[in-house]
Amino acid sequence: MKSSRITWLAFASVATVLGCGDRVLVGQQPSGVGAGATSAGAPPVNQAPPASQTMQPPLPATQAVPGTPPPSCPSTSPAQFVSSSLGVIFSLAYSPDGQSVAGGLELPEPNQLRLWGSADWTVSRSLRGQGLPPDGVTYDIAFSPDSRILATGGIGAPGVEAVKLWEVATGYLLPPIHSHAGASVDALAFSPDGSELVTAGTNGPLEIWRYADGVLLTSIPSSGTVHGVRFSPDGTRILTAQQEQVATIWRVTDGAKLVTLSGHTDEVMDAEFSPDGKEIATSSYDHTVGLWDAASGELLERLTGHSTPLTHVRWIDQDHLASSDWRGTVILWTRDASGAFTSSCSLSTVTASLGLAVSPDRTKLVASGSTDPNSQNPGFWIFPL
């Protein structure tokens, strides 16, 4: 059994060193945006990498379902790359108002959290994220629905809270959430009405907080690691992606377990409700995306196409999905006339894509990665949808 984020970090290190597979497309030249630079200059255009850059990282032992990624997505406008300059981006979030993208970095203090303005992709704010050297990792980021508050979760340390709350406009650090999630807070999310925050992590309880005053409303016992957490669109349920190869739906009011989604053969790394709340998409270390009925927990489809363990899955809209993996492949999926999902095309982030987010207007997909197979220029890609 994998030991939560230890395996996650170890595999990230291997993937960073060895680069990516034969579907990876390497950007020609960075656009120069990000890290305080202006957006002048053309964004990079993808091209096939030389053979020396197509080494594949070793995969963890698993009952994997290998797949072949679909052809590269056609593009009417080229992808753009934003450099983080300081380190690998471990988590990404798009603000609901569309004005900002936040990235949590994996590096020593002080700059473990950055905000970029979406108008010109320059850095608008650098904040101190989670943990202390050498364990500075911000595992998850969430904006409040009104885009005013940013919540971050990561490794706790003496005198350093595992959950921090920031005022976006000023960068002011608000009173923290005193989570009991264990060694680290790996996942967090705001409720749709913005009144509650759910936190989860390593060998600790799933907790629902009234974030305005830090009052703990509900604590749900949990073993193992929760890799991802989401509220349902109506705010009545919480969905967790878990190390124990399942995803689980919980009732918000009393923490009761409602449905367990069983069918993956390895850790479930991410899970998300569809926009109408009737379906659930999951991503797993078994290389597949799962589609589930949210009411019954029935497995509707298993989507194959990734050739390495998955990191995230996101609903673009009710009929479109995006999923990312450790080799830097992002696959776009489309629902056909029969109601089933098929792979449309694939994108590349060159190195492992550890953060994935969709713009609120559904026109852009941001995914962390690099322009260099050895992660010498980490940052995130902006793909038009």
Summary of the structure (lengths in Angstrom):
residues: 385
radius of gyration: 19.0
end to end distance: 37.1
largest distance: 55.3
contacts: 1465
relative contact order: 0.16
helix: 4%
strand: 47%
